[in-house]
Amino acid sequence: MQQLKLFPSEVEPPDDPQVARVLLHQVRLERTRQFGSCWLGLQLWKRLQLDQFFEEAVDDQEADVAWSRVAAVLTINRLCAPGSELAIEERWYPSTALDDLLSIAEGKVNDTRLYRCLDRILPHKTQLERHLKQRYGELFGAEFDVLLYDLTSTYVEGAAEKNPMMRRGYSRDHRPYCEQMVIALIVNSEGFPFSYETFDGNRADVSTMETILRMVERKYGQARRIWVFDRGIVSEENLRAIRKRGGQYLVGTPRSQMKQFEKQLLKDDWLQVRPDVEVKKVAIPPGEETYILCRTAGRREKERAIRNRFSIRMEDALQRLAKAIETGRLKDRNKMERRLGRIQASHSQVSDLYDLALRDTRDGVRLQWSIKEDRKLWHGLREGAYMLRTNLQAGTAEELWSRYKQLTEAEASFRALKSELSIRPLFHQLEPRVKAHVMVAFRGYALWVTLKHLLKRRAAIDPQPSVSGATNAQPLSAMKALALLSTLQSADIILPTTDGREIRLRRITEPTAEQKALLQQLDLTLPERFELHRKCSALSKIMCSIAAVEPLEITVLGAHGGPSNLIH
């Protein structure tokens, strides 16, 4: 270490070997890198102790770049700027400070190394899930006695002929022409991921439950868990399988079963639990199960608008058909019946509301229709209503409804995976690579949900004032926090001296007041300085921090705006 005194080149300094004269007109900025968001991702990676986990799991052999660090690159990319392995190599990684943060030599991250890392991490899926479950408990006191279960699908670009999992099935992405894979996700009531599984793209939702139950028992043993899932997964076989294992459930129910509760829907004994939500509990003899009827004003208005829209469309189609028949443009009765059948099929949501008939009259065949008043009354009665089913014996109707609404956490998880973490579409053509891609997205979601709860917990403990001075009652979302820190950059300040040397200072831009408040909220501190890892020429030996000492006329700031002290 040596300390230098800096002077502008036009100032005659005292005769002192520790003096360096800087050519101010040649001072420049080099190597700007995205710092804030990827640095935050790395802090979350370490907070979850994933650095230690992957060091033990995959760093068993010496490599140019430790595989645990390549795994960190893949996961942090999924959190900050999701892209393909090729996009990581060509665009994203070179623009970030991850090589400094992870001590990776220049040019060592490429798509081949990233693909090979996918192959190495996949066998550790079960151990990873167990590690994260334990770590969530340590950090947040997370419990996993209530499990929310849901499914989604993600489609593949390309034929994927070598991947037998890719099949055409019910597409939640509205791409029925694409082959896809089904992903099942289990989270707790706060959205912390418990486990996930992948299924063939044509696998029916209802057929996955038994597999999931066996998988959970294999990984975590038998326990009296409470399962919460929607009506798409409900079947008598699935509910029996849960009861057989001593489990409990709170599930949605197909609307077709609501007809038997018509009298309860008519009764005016609803309990209002929210301004627009009403519930009531209905016991079913011999009392092993309980049904909870629910209805919401917003849902009723939405379903009524949908019904009216389809009714208008169907009546327009019927009028066109009637006119074609009356004017003689359509004379073949078989063709009339086929067109009428097509109208009913394309408006199945409301076709049961109508009595339809082709009648022979003196003037020929005529199409006649009328509204079934009893069906119209039933539609109006059930609009906005839905039904829950449970074998939980404790809890009021309000408590059970509130617990079921936690299923939105699973839905929020899928939204994060599909939007912020861009799990779709898939570009990998081989089954192991596709599964490894899902595993990377799962790790990215682990960072995302950790950040979400760190912000939520800290905001509850100590609400931070905004720049305007008002207190933020609502915590920042994870994505907004990442976006806020994304403007923090690292760069090299180059100070050429009169004796031919170049003083290189790697520094982080000064955070704004809002960024400082966020860092304080997350209990994070920016690093004071970077060690430079690349080799330097003989004229560039002075490479770290420089003191601003009298009679200095130029000041070199540290990471937080204060003067630095030492220089190598």
Sequence and secondary structure as in RCSB ss.txt:
>XXXX:A:sequence
MQQLKLFPSEVEPPDDPQVARVLLHQVRLERTRQFGSCWLGLQLWKRLQLDQFFEEAVDDQEADVAWSRVAAVLT
INRLCAPGSELAIEERWYPSTALDDLLSIAEGKVNDTRLYRCLDRILPHKTQLERHLKQRYGELFGAEFDVLLYD
LTSTYVEGAAEKNPMMRRGYSRDHRPYCEQMVIALIVNSEGFPFSYETFDGNRADVSTMETILRMVERKYGQARR
IWVFDRGIVSEENLRAIRKRGGQYLVGTPRSQMKQFEKQLLKDDWLQVRPDVEVKKVAIPPGEETYILCRTAGRR
EKERAIRNRFSIRMEDALQRLAKAIETGRLKDRNKMERRLGRIQASHSQVSDLYDLALRDTRDGVRLQWSIKEDR
KLWHGLREGAYMLRTNLQAGTAEELWSRYKQLTEAEASFRALKSELSIRPLFHQLEPRVKAHVMVAFRGYALWVT
LKHLLKRRAAIDPQPSVSGATNAQPLSAMKALALLSTLQSADIILPTTDGREIRLRRITEPTAEQKALLQQLDLT
LPERFELHRKCSALSKIMCSIAAVEPLEITVLGAHGGPSNLIH
>XXXX:A:secstr
 B  EEEETTS   S TTEEEE GGG EEEEEEE HHHHHHHHHHHHTTHHHHHHHHHTTS  SS HHHHHHHHH
HHHHHS   HHHIIIIIGGGBSHHHHTT  TT   HHHHHHHHHHHGGGHHHHHHHHHHHHHHHH    SEEEEE
EEEEEBSS  TT TT B    TTS TTS EEEEEEEEETTS EEEEEEEETT  GGGSHHHHHHHHHHHH     
EEEE GGG  HHHHHHHHHTT EEEEE  GGGGGGGHHHHHSS  EEEETTEEEEEEEETTTTEEEEEEEEHHHH
HHHHHHHHHHHHHHHHHHHHHHHHHHTTS   HHHHHHHHHHHHHHTTTTGGGEEEEEEEETTEEEEEEEE HHH
HHHHHHHTTEEEEEE   S  HHHHHHHHHTHHHHHHHHHHHHTTS   SB   SHHHHHHHHHHHHHHHHHHHH
HHHHHHHHHHHS  B TTS B SS   HHHHHHHHTT EEEEEEEEBTTS EEEEEEE    HHHHHHHHHTT  
  S     S   TT    S  B  TT SS  B TTSSBB  B 
